[in-house]
Amino acid sequence: MLALIVAYTRNRVIGNKGKIPWKIKGEQKRFRELTTGNVVIMGRKSYEEIGRPLPNRFTVVVSTTAGFEAENCTTASSLQEAVEKAEKLQPGKNIYISGGAGLYGEAVGLVEKMYITEVEAEIDGDTFFPEFDESLFTKTIDEEVDGEIPYTYVTYTRKDR
């Protein structure tokens, strides 16, 4: 399965100055649960923010300017190459595209599923998740979480696949 996974705010913010602009207890639980034991594809800036391969996952970093090689980590020069490497090196594993904005823009038209955490707040930022045609997907609300900043886990499944 090829999917993307993202958290964004009501105003579609996913980042600010290279960082996730919120800290919400428990919000990243779904990311860990879905991606552990699978493949994560991310852009160079997202990888550099984390600073290392994620544990118990195979990471493919998309970059045309830098090469990252580590245990359970490799580099590709495009999203297409990253998906091909993931399928070859980790056959049968689910592949999750996890940012940033450029990769999300490419991935929206390719993925079977989108696992989105909708953060119920307007937060300032400089990086946004792209608009997409919701009519191409079936939307399922998986869980609503109350708290200081509430959020909702939503899954969009492409209708034509």
Legacy VTK file of the C-alpha trace (Angstrom):
# vtk DataFile Version 3.0
C-alpha trace
ASCII
DATASET POLYDATA
POINTS 161 float
0.000 0.000 0.000
1.169 3.494 -0.852
-0.159 6.117 1.551
0.668 9.493 2.981
0.513 10.497 6.598
0.265 14.079 7.820
-1.025 16.323 10.568
-2.315 19.743 9.631
-4.322 22.567 11.154
-7.648 24.067 10.038
-5.633 26.450 7.852
-3.612 23.478 6.459
-0.353 24.438 8.208
2.151 21.579 8.493
5.252 23.550 9.435
6.797 26.834 10.463
10.477 27.679 10.012
11.333 24.007 9.465
9.532 22.702 12.558
6.113 21.322 13.452
4.498 24.370 15.106
2.583 22.515 17.837
3.192 20.016 20.603
0.100 18.001 21.407
0.399 15.105 23.802
-0.426 11.825 22.081
-0.949 13.331 18.622
1.932 11.372 17.058
0.715 7.989 18.385
-1.027 7.102 15.117
2.098 7.919 13.106
4.140 5.491 15.217
1.490 2.772 15.100
1.076 2.895 11.316
4.686 3.391 10.233
6.528 1.081 12.643
7.772 -1.960 10.748
7.134 -0.272 7.394
8.751 2.272 5.056
8.733 6.054 5.518
9.590 8.369 2.624
10.444 11.948 3.543
12.149 14.962 2.062
15.584 16.171 3.081
14.327 19.015 5.285
11.951 16.707 7.172
14.776 14.222 7.680
17.199 16.912 8.851
14.620 18.176 11.376
14.482 14.674 12.886
18.232 14.227 12.484
18.300 10.418 12.202
16.429 7.475 10.711
13.272 6.672 12.647
13.555 3.536 14.792
11.999 0.280 13.546
11.292 1.707 10.089
13.097 1.794 6.758
13.586 5.445 5.732
14.053 6.743 2.200
15.116 10.403 2.057
14.287 12.268 -1.149
17.033 14.748 -1.976
18.799 15.980 -5.068
21.527 17.726 -3.057
22.515 15.360 -0.250
23.021 11.661 0.259
22.022 9.906 3.462
23.162 6.365 4.105
22.687 4.741 7.477
21.280 1.546 8.870
17.710 1.269 7.544
18.110 4.503 5.576
18.880 5.370 1.966
18.478 8.304 -0.425
16.573 8.740 -3.683
16.527 11.709 -6.046
12.750 11.710 -6.663
9.524 10.433 -5.159
9.196 7.877 -7.951
12.726 6.562 -7.314
12.012 6.480 -3.567
8.898 4.347 -4.079
10.789 2.013 -6.431
13.657 1.616 -3.923
11.205 0.989 -1.091
9.392 -1.706 -3.078
12.691 -3.364 -4.066
14.461 -3.157 -0.695
11.405 -3.742 1.525
9.005 -5.891 -0.526
5.527 -6.307 0.902
5.862 -3.404 3.337
3.459 -0.476 3.448
4.970 2.792 2.233
4.093 6.065 3.986
5.032 9.447 2.527
5.566 11.704 5.528
6.496 15.132 4.200
7.303 17.767 3.395
4.988 19.924 1.366
6.637 19.225 -2.010
6.386 15.466 -1.603
2.806 15.750 -0.363
1.934 17.757 -3.483
3.271 14.960 -5.689
1.855 12.161 -3.551
-1.792 13.281 -3.365
-2.364 12.066 -6.926
-0.619 8.722 -6.351
-1.612 7.389 -2.957
-4.326 4.877 -2.154
-4.874 6.304 1.341
-4.234 9.501 3.239
-3.970 9.272 7.020
-4.623 12.806 8.192
-4.626 14.215 11.688
-6.806 17.313 11.588
-5.590 19.635 14.351
-8.582 21.712 15.475
-6.759 25.051 15.633
-5.515 27.852 13.409
-1.749 28.052 13.877
0.703 30.351 12.117
3.029 28.675 9.683
4.890 28.958 6.416
4.431 25.428 5.053
1.063 24.018 4.024
-0.555 20.758 2.971
-1.877 21.121 -0.588
-5.553 21.398 -1.453
-6.959 18.166 -2.904
-10.205 17.012 -4.499
-12.051 15.361 -1.613
-14.617 13.911 -4.051
-11.964 11.409 -5.221
-11.837 9.885 -1.732
-14.089 8.301 0.848
-13.566 10.029 4.192
-13.681 8.031 7.429
-13.434 9.639 10.859
-11.388 7.170 12.912
-11.092 8.928 16.264
-11.808 12.321 17.803
-9.493 13.331 20.635
-10.395 16.104 23.079
-7.799 18.141 24.924
-6.247 21.564 25.115
-5.973 21.388 21.316
-8.426 18.745 20.031
-7.622 16.712 16.930
-9.298 14.124 14.723
-7.753 11.098 13.008
-9.240 10.865 9.506
-8.575 8.380 6.693
-9.215 9.256 3.068
-9.406 6.187 0.791
-9.211 6.714 -2.968
-12.470 5.685 -4.640
-11.018 4.451 -7.934
-8.716 1.796 -6.448
LINES 1 162
161 0 1 2 3 4 5 6 7 8 9 10 11 12 13 14 15 16 17 18 19 20 21 22 23 24 25 26 27 28 29 30 31 32 33 34 35 36 37 38 39 40 41 42 43 44 45 46 47 48 49 50 51 52 53 54 55 56 57 58 59 60 61 62 63 64 65 66 67 68 69 70 71 72 73 74 75 76 77 78 79 80 81 82 83 84 85 86 87 88 89 90 91 92 93 94 95 96 97 98 99 100 101 102 103 104 105 106 107 108 109 110 111 112 113 114 115 116 117 118 119 120 121 122 123 124 125 126 127 128 129 130 131 132 133 134 135 136 137 138 139 140 141 142 143 144 145 146 147 148 149 150 151 152 153 154 155 156 157 158 159 160
